[in-house]
Structure formats: C-alpha cells, structure tokens
Amino acid sequence: MNFLNRLAGGNEEGNNNDGGVGGWLASIKEKSKDLMEVYKRDIGEFASVVSKDTTEAVAKTRGTLEKTLASTSNQTSAIEQTSKQSSKQTDMSKNNRLHICHMRQLVAERVQGQLQASIPSEHKAHVYE
C-alpha cells in the first residue's frame, strides 16, 4: 500500500473511508487538479489574446509605415522633379541672358557703325580723338 493511500485511510485495494485526513487529502488533490486545469486554460487564452493583439499592432504599424514611406517617396519625387524643372529653367534663363547680351552687343556695334557712317568725314577726326 502506498503512502498517500495509507494516509488517506484506505486499505490495500485503494478504498478510502469517508472520514479523517484521507478524505481531506483526496479532496485537496481533486480541487488542485481542477484548479490547475483552470489555470492552464486561462494562461492559454491569455497567450492567444496577447499573440492576436501583437499581430494586429504589428500589421497596423506596418501599414502606417508603408503609407508614410510612400508619401515621403512621392514628396521626394515631386521635389526632385521640381528641382529638375527649376534647373532647366535656370539654364534657359542663363542662355536667354547670354543671347540678350550678345544681341545688345550686335545692336550696339551696328548702331555705332551707322553713326560713324552718318558723321561727315571732317567731323570724324574730332569725335574719335
């Protein structure tokens, strides 16, 4: 006969009597077993909820990051495009200024040539001395 059986007041066949320490220990043993099952089930449910909540939080964070990165990428592309257009306009403006300066020079040379041609030769010596 094992120790717990003897302590519970049972005989060698395992029959327990209803009184004494044996009945009390058997009751504690049964209640402990039930309580462990409840704890096991509760911990399983808790782990499931934490896992689900974590998965949802990660998915939301990923979605937010993807939207933010896409928005940032679009803004960067727009800035780069604007910069390229501005650079082209600046280059065109420089070219236009160069053309205008060149045209002024040509016009000034032509006007000067016409002025020289229109001045009588006796006065030319006085103008360019």
Disulfide bonds with the S-S distance in Angstrom:
none
